[in-house]
Amino acid sequence: MAYVAVSGGKEAIEESIRLLDYYRSGTNKDIEIEAIENKLSLLVDRVMSEAGLYAKTYAALALKQCEGSPEEAVFLLRAFRSTLTRNYYTEVVNTEDMRIVRRISAAFKDITGGQILGATYDYTHRLINFDLDQENAAELKEHMHNMLTSQTAEEIHPCPRVSDALKKEGIIDSCEENNQPPHDVTMNMLEFPSDRSARLQTLTRADTGFISGLAYSVLRGFGQVHPTVGELRCGYVELYVPYLSEIGESIYIGEIMMTEVECFNSADDKDQLKLAVGYGAVFGRNENKAISMSVIDRELDAGGPHPTQNEEFVLMHGDSLEMNGFISHLKLPHYVTFQSKLDAVRKTRG
């Protein structure tokens, strides 16, 4: 593919970049980074997941810089991520110890630890609240603070996985212990066939809309039988890095919020009917992305004739950067290639 330089393009490009500020200057009011981080948290969580960097403030700053475009924000955050040194690897996180803020199961009504509805838009009326136009942010924060501090704190108990009981019955196969380090898709090229760790990393960094659309196609019949959400949990997990590894010590460095999903589906077993588990995990609160990821994880594991079961199709076309970058390249000059197409068409006209 041939590109040509545009004569006199430097000045035009500089003016184009300056013109971007015009579209951010339509009001005297400014949006503080703290406001974006806390009031648009679902958007911030999506950007962090697709960028592969848990940094709420930087994700909010990226969104402000690019007028709220998730694709551009992911590009900015990944570019920043590429400049950071990797000093440590955290120890493996056990999500059974998650400090849960929301936990539901569509498979069972009664589960050990109980179902926790938490915060969700699932039960709202989906009507615009016009009163928000006059909302006082300071009063809202104070009201919520007073409400939370007036309640008696209860002891938090870890909740076992719903799938654990089914594994004990032999209905779901348990995964073998694997001490092999996961394939790091940010440091190594993705190869096919890929192992599951590479697949899951690629899916959690994939564009949310793309993964959701693929999962929707599965539910419409372009894949396996309708899956069931065995468990969806959202909450905080603690992170530790090894310290004095010879004596097994570690240091607590903080916690992150994440959403984790296990979906149940039929398994291919010639001897007896069993269930298989699809898995999804993303930064922050992004339930539809995690559910969609678990559906596609199971589709790729099962294989088959549908697009969602084609590993290369799914993993190579969902990356936000690659996807939008390749589409954007169509705006670059293609004068030479298009002229050759025109010449070929004109020759057929005699």
C-alpha positions in Angstrom: 0.0 0.0 0.0 1.5 3.3 -1.0 1.1 6.7 0.8 2.4 10.0 -0.4 3.2 13.1 1.6 0.9 16.1 1.4 2.7 19.2 0.4 2.4 22.1 2.9 0.8 19.7 5.4 2.8 20.7 8.5 1.1 24.1 9.0 -2.3 22.6 8.4 -1.7 19.8 10.9 -0.6 22.3 13.5 -3.7 24.4 13.0 -5.8 21.2 13.1 -4.4 20.3 16.5 -4.9 23.8 17.9 -8.5 23.7 16.6 -9.2 20.8 19.0 -9.0 23.2 21.9 -11.9 25.1 20.3 -14.2 22.1 20.9 -13.2 22.0 24.5 -13.7 25.8 25.0 -17.5 26.0 24.7 -18.1 27.0 28.3 -16.4 28.9 31.1 -16.9 25.9 33.4 -14.2 23.3 33.7 -14.4 19.6 34.4 -12.1 18.7 37.2 -10.2 15.5 36.9 -11.5 14.4 40.3 -15.1 14.9 39.0 -14.5 12.7 35.9 -12.8 10.1 38.1 -15.7 9.8 40.5 -18.8 10.8 38.6 -17.9 9.0 35.3 -16.4 6.0 37.1 -18.0 3.4 34.7 -16.3 5.1 31.8 -13.1 5.4 33.6 -13.2 1.7 34.5 -13.8 0.8 30.9 -10.8 2.8 29.7 -8.5 1.3 32.4 -9.5 -2.3 31.4 -9.0 -1.8 27.7 -5.7 0.1 28.3 -4.4 -2.6 30.8 -3.5 0.0 33.4 -5.2 0.5 36.7 -4.8 4.2 37.1 -8.1 6.1 37.7 -6.6 9.6 37.7 -4.7 9.1 34.5 -7.7 7.5 32.8 -9.8 10.5 33.8 -7.1 12.9 32.5 -7.0 11.0 29.2 -10.8 11.3 28.9 -10.6 15.0 29.5 -7.9 15.5 26.9 -9.7 13.7 24.1 -13.3 15.0 24.8 -14.5 11.8 26.3 -13.6 9.4 23.4 -13.0 6.0 25.0 -10.9 4.9 22.0 -8.6 7.9 22.1 -8.4 7.7 25.9 -7.3 4.0 25.7 -4.6 5.0 23.1 -3.3 7.7 25.5 -3.3 5.5 28.5 -1.6 2.6 26.7 1.1 5.0 25.4 1.7 6.2 28.9 1.8 2.6 30.2 4.5 1.8 27.6 6.8 4.3 29.3 6.6 2.8 32.8 9.2 0.4 34.2 8.0 -3.0 35.5 9.7 -3.4 38.9 7.6 -6.1 40.5 5.0 -8.8 39.8 2.2 -9.2 42.3 1.4 -12.5 43.9 -1.5 -14.4 42.4 -4.8 -12.8 43.6 -7.3 -15.1 45.2 -10.7 -13.6 44.4 -12.4 -15.8 47.0 -11.0 -13.3 49.5 -12.6 -10.4 47.6 -14.2 -7.6 49.7 -17.5 -7.9 47.9 -19.7 -4.9 47.1 -22.0 -6.8 44.7 -22.6 -10.6 44.2 -25.4 -12.4 42.3 -26.1 -15.7 40.8 -28.6 -16.5 38.0 -28.2 -20.2 38.5 -29.2 -20.5 42.2 -31.5 -18.5 44.4 -29.8 -19.4 47.7 -26.0 -19.4 47.7 -23.5 -19.6 50.5 -22.9 -16.0 51.7 -26.1 -14.8 50.1 -26.8 -12.7 47.1 -25.8 -9.0 47.4 -27.5 -6.7 45.0 -25.1 -3.8 45.6 -25.2 -0.8 43.2 -26.7 -1.5 39.7 -28.8 0.1 37.1 -30.6 -3.2 36.4 -33.6 -2.2 38.5 -33.9 1.5 37.6 -36.7 2.8 35.4 -34.3 4.1 32.7 -36.0 7.5 32.8 -33.9 10.7 32.6 -33.8 12.4 36.0 -34.0 16.1 35.1 -33.5 17.1 38.7 -29.8 16.2 38.3 -29.4 19.5 36.4 -29.8 21.3 39.7 -27.9 18.7 41.8 -25.6 20.0 44.6 -22.6 17.8 44.6 -21.4 18.9 48.0 -24.8 18.1 49.6 -24.9 14.7 47.9 -21.5 13.8 49.1 -22.3 14.9 52.7 -25.7 13.0 52.6 -24.1 9.8 51.5 -21.3 10.2 54.0 -23.8 10.7 56.9 -25.9 7.7 55.7 -22.9 5.4 55.6 -21.4 6.5 59.0 -24.7 6.1 60.7 -24.9 2.4 59.9 -23.3 -0.2 62.1 -20.4 -1.9 60.4 -20.7 -5.6 60.0 -17.9 -8.1 59.9 -17.0 -9.1 56.3 -16.8 -12.8 55.6 -15.3 -14.1 52.3 -17.8 -15.8 50.1 -17.0 -19.1 48.5 -17.5 -19.6 44.8 -20.8 -21.0 43.6 -18.9 -23.3 41.3 -17.0 -24.9 44.2 -20.1 -26.9 45.3 -20.6 -28.2 41.7 -17.0 -29.2 41.5 -17.4 -31.3 44.7 -20.3 -33.1 43.0 -18.2 -33.8 39.9 -20.6 -31.8 37.7 -17.8 -29.4 36.8 -14.2 -30.4 36.3 -11.6 -28.8 38.5 -8.6 -27.2 36.8 -5.2 -28.8 37.5 -2.6 -26.8 39.5 -0.5 -24.9 37.0 2.6 -23.1 38.3 3.7 -22.0 34.8 3.9 -18.1 34.5 1.0 -16.8 32.3 1.8 -15.7 28.8 2.2 -11.9 28.8 0.6 -10.5 25.7 2.1 -7.1 26.4 5.6 -8.5 26.2 5.2 -11.3 23.7 3.4 -11.6 20.4 0.1 -13.5 20.4 0.5 -16.8 18.7 -2.0 -19.4 17.5 -3.1 -21.6 19.0 -2.8 -19.5 22.1 -3.0 -20.7 25.7 -5.9 -19.7 27.9 -3.9 -17.1 29.8 -3.1 -15.2 26.6 -6.8 -15.5 25.5 -8.1 -14.1 28.7 -5.6 -11.2 28.7 -6.5 -10.3 25.2 -10.3 -10.5 25.9 -10.1 -8.3 29.0 -8.2 -5.6 27.0 -10.5 -5.9 24.0 -13.1 -3.3 23.0 -16.1 -3.6 25.2 -18.6 -3.1 22.4 -16.9 -5.7 20.2 -16.9 -8.4 22.9 -20.5 -7.6 23.8 -21.6 -7.8 20.2 -19.9 -11.2 19.8 -21.5 -12.5 23.0 -24.9 -11.2 21.7 -24.4 -13.2 18.5 -23.9 -16.4 20.6 -27.2 -15.8 22.5 -28.9 -15.4 19.1 -27.8 -18.8 18.0 -24.4 -18.3 16.4 -22.7 -20.4 19.1 -23.5 -22.8 21.9 -26.6 -23.2 24.0 -27.7 -20.2 26.1 -25.2 -19.9 29.0 -26.1 -19.2 32.6 -24.3 -16.7 34.9 -23.2 -19.0 37.8 -21.8 -16.1 39.7 -21.0 -12.4 39.2 -19.0 -10.7 41.9 -17.6 -7.2 42.1 -15.4 -5.9 44.8 -11.9 -5.1 46.1 -8.9 -7.5 46.0 -5.7 -6.9 47.9 -2.4 -6.9 46.0 0.9 -8.1 47.4 4.4 -8.2 46.0 7.1 -10.7 47.2 9.6 -9.5 49.7 12.3 -11.6 51.2 11.1 -14.5 49.0 13.5 -16.9 50.7 11.3 -16.8 53.8 8.0 -16.2 52.0 7.4 -12.7 53.1 5.3 -10.2 51.0 4.3 -6.5 51.2 0.8 -5.2 50.8 0.7 -2.4 48.2 -3.0 -1.6 47.9 -6.2 -2.8 46.5 -8.1 -2.6 43.2 -11.8 -3.0 42.3 -12.6 -5.7 39.7 -15.6 -7.6 38.3 -15.4 -11.4 38.0 -17.9 -13.7 36.2 -18.2 -17.5 35.9 -20.8 -18.7 33.4 -22.0 -22.3 33.1 -22.6 -24.1 29.8 -22.6 -27.6 28.5 -19.3 -29.5 28.1 -18.3 -31.9 25.5 -17.9 -35.2 27.3 -18.6 -38.5 25.5 -19.1 -40.5 28.7 -21.4 -38.3 30.8 -23.2 -34.9 30.7 -21.2 -32.2 32.5 -21.0 -28.4 32.8 -18.1 -26.2 31.6 -17.2 -22.8 33.0 -16.4 -19.7 31.0 -14.4 -17.0 32.9 -14.3 -13.2 32.7 -12.5 -10.6 34.8 -12.0 -6.9 34.2 -10.9 -3.8 36.1 -13.5 -1.9 37.9 -17.3 -2.2 37.5 -18.1 -3.5 34.0 -20.5 -6.3 34.3 -21.6 -6.7 30.7 -18.0 -6.8 29.6 -17.1 -9.5 32.1 -20.2 -11.6 31.3 -19.5 -11.3 27.5 -15.9 -12.2 28.1 -16.9 -15.4 30.0 -19.3 -16.3 27.2 -16.5 -15.9 24.5 -14.0 -17.7 26.7 -16.2 -20.8 26.7 -16.9 -20.4 22.9 -13.2 -20.4 22.1 -12.6 -23.4 24.4 -15.3 -25.4 22.7 -14.4 -24.5 19.1 -16.7 -24.9 16.2 -17.9 -23.3 12.9 -19.1 -19.9 14.3 -17.1 -16.7 14.2 -17.1 -16.6 18.0 -15.4 -19.9 18.1 -12.6 -18.9 15.8 -9.6 -17.9 17.9 -7.8 -15.8 15.4 -11.0 -13.9 14.4 -11.9 -13.0 17.9 -8.5 -12.2 19.4 -7.1 -10.3 16.4 -10.1 -8.0 15.8 -11.2 -6.8 19.2 -8.2 -4.7 20.3 -9.3 -1.1 20.6 -6.0 0.3 19.4 -5.6 -2.0 16.4 -9.2 -1.7 15.4 -9.5 2.1 15.5 -6.0 2.6 14.2 -6.6 0.6 11.1 -10.0 2.2 10.5 -8.4 5.7 11.0 -5.7 4.9 8.5 -8.4 5.1 5.7 -8.3 8.9 6.3 -4.6 9.0 5.2 -3.8 9.9 1.5 -4.3 6.9 -0.8 -3.8 8.9 -4.0 -1.5 6.5 -5.7 -3.5 3.3 -5.0 -6.8 4.9 -5.9 -5.4 6.2 -9.2 -4.3 2.7 -10.1 -7.9 1.5 -9.3 -9.3 4.3 -11.5 -6.9 3.3 -14.3 -8.0 -0.3 -14.1 -11.7 0.6 -14.2 -11.2 3.0 -17.1 -9.3 0.4 -19.2 -12.3 -1.9 -18.9 -14.5 0.8 -20.4 -12.5 0.7 -23.7 
